[in-house]
Amino acid sequence: MSGQSNMTVSNEHHNYYQDFLSPIECERLSSFVLTEEPKVLSIPNPFTSPHTGLTAQHRVYNWLSHPTLKTLDIPKRLFNLPDFKDTKHIVIMSWMNVLRQTQRIGMHNHDHDFFYPTVEPNSFYSCNVFLSGNKRTGAIYEDIGYTESSIGEIHIVSNWLDHAVPSHLFKEPRISLAMDVWIDD
């Protein structure tokens, strides 16, 4: 990403909203992700990542470019949230996370130096929407600690806020939609 933003995001920014996606949308999207997973995993990936699976493919495939996700109009939904109310333009990088039994995503943030070296620090938000799986796996955020997941709920945090998903102990996969969102005033 080479675009610069005039907006500075507070390091402590963390908001969450219920029902960003409906339960039916989440169910359909989860089925779609599992169907598309082999195709996305087969895309050559020259980038180094501390992650595995679909999470590691975040720099080579933007899920919002697929017609199935376009019908959800995620950008319009973001513009309707208070975090983006005065924003005129956004750029979104989107990926899916599928965690199977015993898998986890370790504590991390979306440090611009590692993933986006040409982007200014504190210039974007990281978002996550829980789609399916056992909600007790939850997520951990540096500012609030552990929180149980809720289907369709979106968390919007500063790219510097550390967050993680603990070890997923259940047979059904845990699926979430993740996004980095740049704001250009």
Phi, psi and chi 1 to 4 in degrees:
 res  aa     phi    psi   chi1   chi2   chi3   chi4
   1 MET       -  127.4  -67.2  -92.4  138.1      -
   2 SER  -112.5   -6.9   60.1      -      -      -
   3 GLY   -73.1  141.2      -      -      -      -
   4 GLN  -103.9  151.1  -60.2  -66.0  -31.1      -
   5 SER  -113.6  146.1  170.2      -      -      -
   6 ASN   -85.3  -11.1  -62.6  -32.0      -      -
   7 MET   -92.3  136.8  168.0  116.6  179.3      -
   8 THR  -105.6  129.0  -60.9      -      -      -
   9 VAL   -94.9  130.6  176.8      -      -      -
  10 SER   -61.7  136.5  162.8      -      -      -
  11 ASN   -57.1  -27.7  -77.6  -16.4      -      -
  12 GLU   -93.4    3.8  -64.4   83.5   33.4      -
  13 HIS   -61.9  125.2 -173.0   92.1      -      -
  14 HIS  -158.8  109.5 -176.0  177.3      -      -
  15 ASN  -126.4  154.2  -72.5  -32.6      -      -
  16 TYR  -143.1  150.5   54.2   95.2      -      -
  17 TYR  -138.2  131.6  -55.1   95.6      -      -
  18 GLN   -71.5  154.8  -66.6  -74.2  -33.9      -
  19 ASP    58.5   33.7  -56.0  -42.7      -      -
  20 PHE   -60.6  -40.3 -178.8   73.2      -      -
  21 LEU  -122.4  146.3  -65.8  174.9      -      -
  22 SER   -75.7  160.0   74.2      -      -      -
  23 PRO   -56.6  -38.6  -28.1   36.3      -      -
  24 ILE   -66.7  -42.4  -69.2  171.6      -      -
  25 GLU   -61.2  -41.6  -70.6  170.3  -34.2      -
  26 CYS   -64.4  -42.1  -69.3      -      -      -
  27 GLU   -63.7  -46.2 -177.5  179.6  -34.8      -
  28 ARG   -65.7  -41.4  -70.8  178.8  180.0  160.6
  29 LEU   -65.5  -39.3 -163.6   49.1      -      -
  30 SER   -62.0  -44.8  -67.3      -      -      -
  31 SER   -61.8  -42.9  -66.0      -      -      -
  32 PHE   -60.9  -44.4  167.4   73.5      -      -
  33 VAL   -60.6  -45.4  169.3      -      -      -
  34 LEU   -64.8  -33.5  -67.3  175.5      -      -
  35 THR   -69.3  -40.9  -59.7      -      -      -
  36 GLU   -84.2  -14.9  -66.7  -66.5  -53.9      -
  37 GLU   -50.2  -49.3 -175.9  177.8   22.1      -
  38 PRO   -59.9  -37.9  -21.0   30.7      -      -
  39 LYS   -64.0  -45.5  -67.8  177.1 -164.0  168.7
  40 VAL   -69.4  -37.8  175.5      -      -      -
  41 LEU   -65.8  -24.5  -71.9  174.7      -      -
  42 SER   -81.7   -7.0   71.8      -      -      -
  43 ILE   -70.3  125.7  -62.4  170.4      -      -
  44 PRO   -57.0  138.3  -22.2   32.2      -      -
  45 ASN  -130.3  105.4 -174.1  -14.2      -      -
  46 PRO   -82.8   -2.5   32.3  -35.9      -      -
  47 PHE   -93.0  142.3  -59.7  104.3      -      -
  48 THR   -79.4  139.1  -57.6      -      -      -
  49 SER  -147.0  143.4  174.2      -      -      -
  50 PRO   -76.7   -4.8   26.3  -32.1      -      -
  51 HIS  -101.3  168.5  -54.5  -66.9      -      -
  52 THR  -125.8  175.8   60.2      -      -      -
  53 GLY    60.4 -150.1      -      -      -      -
  54 LEU   -60.3  -32.4  -73.7 -179.5      -      -
  55 THR   -58.2  -39.7  -52.5      -      -      -
  56 ALA   -68.6  -17.7      -      -      -      -
  57 GLN   -87.7    9.1  -65.2  -65.6   82.9      -
  58 HIS   -61.1  -23.1   77.5  -79.9      -      -
  59 ARG   -94.3   -6.0  -69.3  178.7   72.7 -176.5
  60 VAL  -115.2   -7.6  -63.8      -      -      -
  61 TYR  -148.8  124.3 -174.4   72.6      -      -
  62 ASN  -101.7  109.4 -171.2  -22.8      -      -
  63 TRP   -60.9  -26.9  -75.1   78.5      -      -
  64 LEU   -69.3  -11.1  -68.1 -175.5      -      -
  65 SER   -80.5  -12.1   66.2      -      -      -
  66 HIS   -79.5  138.2 -166.4  -77.4      -      -
  67 PRO   -54.4  -33.2  -24.6   31.9      -      -
  68 THR   -62.4  -41.9  -62.5      -      -      -
  69 LEU   -78.8  -29.0  -89.7   85.0      -      -
  70 LYS   -58.8  -33.5  -77.3 -175.6  178.3 -178.6
  71 THR   -65.3  -21.5   63.3      -      -      -
  72 LEU   -79.3  -15.8  -63.8  173.3      -      -
  73 ASP    49.5   55.6 -155.0   -4.3      -      -
  74 ILE   -56.4  -44.2  -60.8  -68.8      -      -
  75 PRO   -56.3  -44.1  -27.2   36.9      -      -
  76 LYS   -62.4  -40.1 -178.7  177.6  180.0 -177.1
  77 ARG   -63.8  -38.6  -68.4  175.8 -169.8 -138.3
  78 LEU   -64.7  -44.4  -70.8  171.4      -      -
  79 PHE   -59.0  -26.8  -80.9  123.7      -      -
  80 ASN   -79.8   -6.7  -71.7  -28.3      -      -
  81 LEU   -89.0  149.3  -63.6  174.9      -      -
  82 PRO   -55.9  -31.8  -24.1   32.0      -      -
  83 ASP   -61.3  -27.0  -51.7   66.5      -      -
  84 PHE  -118.3   13.8  -56.5  100.5      -      -
  85 LYS   -60.7  -33.9   69.8  178.3  171.2  114.1
  86 ASP   -99.8   12.5  -64.7  -34.9      -      -
  87 THR   -90.0  139.5  -55.9      -      -      -
  88 LYS  -103.1  -24.4  -66.3  179.5  179.5   41.1
  89 HIS  -147.5  136.7  178.4   75.8      -      -
  90 ILE  -133.1  153.3   57.4  176.6      -      -
  91 VAL  -122.3  130.9  174.5      -      -      -
  92 ILE  -123.7  128.5  -54.7  170.0      -      -
  93 MET  -106.4  126.5  177.7 -179.0 -102.2      -
  94 SER  -128.4  142.0  169.5      -      -      -
  95 TRP  -146.7  168.9   62.7   97.0      -      -
  96 MET  -112.1  149.1  -63.5  -69.1  178.5      -
  97 ASN  -117.6  125.8  -59.5  -55.7      -      -
  98 VAL  -122.4  113.0  176.0      -      -      -
  99 LEU  -108.1  127.9  -63.2 -178.7      -      -
 100 ARG  -102.0  173.1  -67.5 -175.4  167.5   77.0
 101 GLN   -47.2  129.5 -162.8  167.6   27.3      -
 102 THR    77.7   -7.2   73.2      -      -      -
 103 GLN   -80.0  156.7  -67.9 -178.7  -39.1      -
 104 ARG  -152.8  169.5   65.2 -171.9 -159.3   84.9
 105 ILE  -120.0  114.9  -62.5  176.2      -      -
 106 GLY   -65.4  165.3      -      -      -      -
 107 MET   -58.1  128.6 -169.4   62.1   78.2      -
 108 HIS  -160.7  168.9   69.6  -73.7      -      -
 109 ASN  -132.7  178.4   63.6   43.5      -      -
 110 HIS  -101.9   54.6  -64.3 -149.3      -      -
 111 ASP   -48.1  122.9  178.2  -12.1      -      -
 112 HIS   -62.7  -29.5   75.8  -72.9      -      -
 113 ASP   -65.9  -37.0  -73.0  -27.7      -      -
 114 PHE   -79.6  -53.6 -176.3   78.9      -      -
 115 PHE   -89.9  -35.2  -69.2  118.4      -      -
 116 TYR  -134.3   74.0  -45.9  111.6      -      -
 117 PRO   -63.2  -18.2   15.9  -23.0      -      -
 118 THR   -96.1    4.9   61.4      -      -      -
 119 VAL  -102.7  139.5  174.0      -      -      -
 120 GLU   -63.8  145.6  -69.8  -65.2  -44.5      -
 121 PRO   -64.6  153.6   16.5  -22.3      -      -
 122 ASN    55.9   36.5  -62.7    1.5      -      -
 123 SER  -114.9    6.4   62.5      -      -      -
 124 PHE  -152.4  165.6   65.1   96.0      -      -
 125 TYR  -105.5  151.0  -65.8  102.6      -      -
 126 SER  -110.5  134.6  -62.9      -      -      -
 127 CYS  -127.9  151.3  -54.2      -      -      -
 128 ASN  -143.8  133.6 -169.1  -77.6      -      -
 129 VAL  -121.2  120.0 -177.1      -      -      -
 130 PHE   -76.2  125.5  177.9   68.4      -      -
 131 LEU  -103.9  -44.7  -59.1  176.4      -      -
 132 SER  -165.7  166.7   66.2      -      -      -
 133 GLY   116.4 -179.9      -      -      -      -
 134 ASN   -72.8  120.3 -165.4  -56.9      -      -
 135 LYS   -66.5  -17.0   61.5 -175.1 -178.2  178.1
 136 ARG   -70.9  -20.4  -70.6 -178.9  -70.4  167.5
 137 THR   -58.1  -43.3  -62.3      -      -      -
 138 GLY    64.3 -160.3      -      -      -      -
 139 ALA  -147.6  160.6      -      -      -      -
 140 ILE  -121.7  128.6  -59.2  167.8      -      -
 141 TYR  -120.0  138.5  -65.7   93.2      -      -
 142 GLU   -51.8  -37.7  175.4 -176.2   25.6      -
 143 ASP   -84.3  -31.7   59.5  -24.6      -      -
 144 ILE  -118.3   -6.1   62.1  172.1      -      -
 145 GLY    77.4 -149.2      -      -      -      -
 146 TYR   -71.6  139.3  168.9   82.0      -      -
 147 THR  -139.6  134.9 -176.7      -      -      -
 148 GLU   -70.3  142.0 -168.7  171.1  -88.3      -
 149 SER   -75.9  152.6  -63.0      -      -      -
 150 SER  -132.6  128.0  178.2      -      -      -
 151 ILE   -56.2  127.9  -61.1 -127.0      -      -
 152 GLY    84.1   -4.3      -      -      -      -
 153 GLU   -78.9  137.2 -179.6  176.0   78.5      -
 154 ILE  -108.9  137.0 -174.0  170.0      -      -
 155 HIS  -110.5  131.4  -78.5 -102.9      -      -
 156 ILE  -120.1  116.4  -57.3  169.9      -      -
 157 VAL  -130.3  161.3  -57.7      -      -      -
 158 SER   -60.8  146.8  157.5      -      -      -
 159 ASN   -62.6  -14.3   67.0  -65.6      -      -
 160 TRP   -93.9   -7.7  -77.0   98.9      -      -
 161 LEU   -78.2  121.5 -172.0   79.5      -      -
 162 ASP   -67.1  140.6  -74.8  -23.3      -      -
 163 HIS  -153.8  162.6   54.0  -77.1      -      -
 164 ALA  -158.5  166.5      -      -      -      -
 165 VAL  -121.8  121.9  177.0      -      -      -
 166 PRO   -65.4  170.3   -0.7    5.0      -      -
 167 SER   -53.9  127.1 -173.1      -      -      -
 168 HIS   -84.6  113.2 -179.2   64.0      -      -
 169 LEU   -97.6    8.6  -56.7  176.3      -      -
 170 PHE  -112.8  156.6  -54.4   95.0      -      -
 171 LYS   -71.6  -38.5  -71.7 -172.7  179.1 -174.4
 172 GLU   -69.7  132.4  177.8 -172.3    7.2      -
 173 PRO   -60.7  149.6  -15.8   25.4      -      -
 174 ARG   -97.4  122.2 -179.6 -168.3 -170.6  -82.7
 175 ILE  -121.9  133.1  -57.2  174.2      -      -
 176 SER  -142.3  155.9   62.2      -      -      -
 177 LEU  -102.6  126.5  163.1   65.7      -      -
 178 ALA  -118.0  149.1      -      -      -      -
 179 MET  -147.0  143.5  -61.6  174.2  -80.6      -
 180 ASP  -106.8  129.4  -76.2  -18.6      -      -
 181 VAL  -123.4  116.6 -178.9      -      -      -
 182 TRP   -94.8  140.2  -74.9  -94.6      -      -
 183 ILE  -111.3  128.4  -63.0  173.0      -      -
 184 ASP  -118.6  106.1 -178.3   -0.9      -      -
 185 ASP   -67.9      -  -67.9  -23.0      -      -
